[in-house]
Amino acid sequence: MDKLFKTNDIKGFIIVRLILGYVFLVAGLQKFIFPDDMGPGRFIEMGFPFPEFTAYFVGFFETVCALLILFGLATRLASIPIVIIMAVAVITTKLPQLADGFWGFAHALRLDLSMLLLGVFVLMNGADKKSLDWKWFSGKQE
């Protein structure tokens, strides 16, 4: 259990958490606020089965996991759904664009790949000293 909540003392790590948390908080909330453009309507366009359920399911996890990452609580656990969501996004929405040419694909991939790699980074490193994980679980490990 200690490894699950173990944190690091990487200077500036809070910036990574703020970026990742902000992007997914906004993305998750927009699925509820703008259902036609960002929620079920978009999932219908992408051809997902059960688009209403899928959009709100993803939006829920994006929102909750983003808040956990922002506060640095159960940070490693919260990053797992983020990594899965981004891997699915890359496979379903970006990879097909490769057929239209590499540079269009590379351009479309940049944000998704960045968020995927930041999610993996957080999964590997946990949180930092400015997190609730550190305060509640790791502060005595020094």
C-alpha positions as CSV (number, residue, x, y, z in Angstrom):
1,M,0.0,0.0,0.0
2,D,2.9,2.3,0.7
3,K,4.1,2.1,-2.9
4,L,0.7,3.0,-4.2
5,F,0.8,6.4,-2.4
6,K,4.5,6.9,-2.5
7,T,5.4,10.4,-3.8
8,N,8.5,12.1,-5.1
9,D,10.4,15.3,-4.5
10,I,10.7,16.4,-8.1
11,K,11.0,20.1,-8.3
12,G,8.1,21.6,-10.3
13,F,6.1,18.4,-10.4
14,I,3.0,20.4,-9.3
15,I,3.1,22.0,-12.7
16,V,2.6,18.6,-14.3
17,R,-0.3,17.9,-12.0
18,L,-1.8,21.3,-12.8
19,I,-1.6,20.8,-16.5
20,L,-2.9,17.2,-16.5
21,G,-5.7,18.0,-14.0
22,Y,-6.8,21.2,-15.8
23,V,-7.0,19.6,-19.2
24,F,-9.0,16.7,-18.0
25,L,-11.3,18.7,-15.7
26,V,-12.2,20.9,-18.6
27,A,-12.6,18.0,-21.0
28,G,-14.8,16.0,-18.5
29,L,-17.0,18.9,-17.6
30,Q,-17.5,19.9,-21.2
31,K,-19.0,16.4,-21.9
32,F,-21.9,17.4,-19.6
33,I,-22.1,21.1,-20.4
34,F,-22.0,20.7,-24.2
35,P,-23.5,17.3,-24.9
36,D,-24.0,17.8,-28.6
37,D,-20.5,19.0,-29.3
38,M,-18.3,17.3,-26.7
39,G,-20.5,14.6,-25.2
40,P,-22.9,12.0,-26.7
41,G,-23.2,14.0,-29.9
42,R,-19.4,13.7,-30.5
43,F,-19.4,10.1,-29.5
44,I,-22.1,9.4,-32.1
45,E,-20.0,11.1,-34.8
46,M,-17.0,8.9,-33.8
47,G,-19.1,5.8,-34.0
48,F,-18.9,4.6,-30.4
49,P,-21.5,2.1,-29.3
50,F,-23.9,3.4,-26.6
51,P,-22.6,7.0,-27.1
52,E,-24.7,8.6,-24.3
53,F,-23.5,6.1,-21.7
54,T,-19.9,6.1,-23.0
55,A,-19.6,9.9,-23.2
56,Y,-20.9,10.4,-19.7
57,F,-18.9,7.5,-18.3
58,V,-15.7,9.0,-19.8
59,G,-16.7,12.5,-18.7
60,F,-17.3,11.3,-15.1
61,F,-13.8,9.6,-14.9
62,E,-12.1,12.6,-16.5
63,T,-13.7,15.0,-14.0
64,V,-13.1,12.9,-10.9
65,C,-9.6,11.8,-11.8
66,A,-8.7,15.3,-12.7
67,L,-9.8,16.6,-9.3
68,L,-7.8,13.8,-7.6
69,I,-4.7,14.6,-9.6
70,L,-5.1,18.4,-8.9
71,F,-5.3,17.7,-5.2
72,G,-2.7,15.0,-5.3
73,L,-4.9,12.4,-3.7
74,A,-4.6,8.8,-4.9
75,T,-2.6,10.3,-7.7
76,R,-1.3,7.0,-9.2
77,L,-4.7,5.4,-9.1
78,A,-6.3,8.5,-10.7
79,S,-3.8,8.5,-13.5
80,I,-4.8,4.9,-14.7
81,P,-8.2,5.9,-16.2
82,I,-6.5,9.0,-17.7
83,V,-3.9,6.8,-19.5
84,I,-6.6,4.4,-20.7
85,I,-8.8,7.2,-22.0
86,M,-5.9,8.7,-23.9
87,A,-4.8,5.4,-25.3
88,V,-8.3,4.8,-26.6
89,A,-8.5,8.3,-27.9
90,V,-5.3,7.9,-29.9
91,I,-6.3,4.5,-31.3
92,T,-9.9,5.6,-32.2
93,T,-9.6,9.2,-33.3
94,K,-5.9,9.8,-34.2
95,L,-4.6,6.6,-35.7
96,P,-7.2,6.6,-38.5
97,Q,-5.9,10.1,-39.6
98,L,-2.6,8.5,-40.5
99,A,-4.2,7.3,-43.7
100,D,-4.5,11.0,-44.8
101,G,-0.8,11.5,-44.4
102,F,1.8,11.6,-41.6
103,W,2.0,15.4,-40.9
104,G,-1.8,15.8,-40.5
105,F,-1.7,12.8,-38.2
106,A,1.3,14.2,-36.3
107,H,-0.4,17.5,-35.8
108,A,-3.7,15.9,-34.6
109,L,-1.8,13.6,-32.2
110,R,0.3,16.2,-30.3
111,L,-2.2,17.0,-27.5
112,D,-3.4,13.5,-27.1
113,L,0.2,12.2,-27.0
114,S,1.2,14.9,-24.5
115,M,-1.6,14.0,-22.2
116,L,-1.0,10.3,-22.5
117,L,2.7,10.7,-21.6
118,L,2.0,13.1,-18.8
119,G,-0.5,10.5,-17.4
120,V,2.2,7.8,-17.7
121,F,4.6,10.1,-15.9
122,V,2.2,10.7,-13.0
123,L,1.5,7.0,-12.9
124,M,5.2,6.2,-12.6
125,N,6.0,9.0,-10.1
126,G,2.9,9.4,-7.9
127,A,2.5,13.0,-6.6
128,D,4.9,15.4,-5.0
129,K,5.4,17.2,-1.7
130,K,2.6,19.6,-2.4
131,S,0.0,16.8,-2.6
132,L,-2.4,15.2,-0.2
133,D,-0.7,11.9,-0.9
134,W,2.5,13.3,0.6
135,K,0.8,15.0,3.5
136,W,-1.3,11.9,4.5
137,F,0.8,9.0,3.4
138,S,4.4,9.8,2.5
139,G,5.6,12.6,4.8
140,K,7.2,10.3,7.2
141,Q,9.1,8.2,4.6
142,E,12.0,10.7,4.4
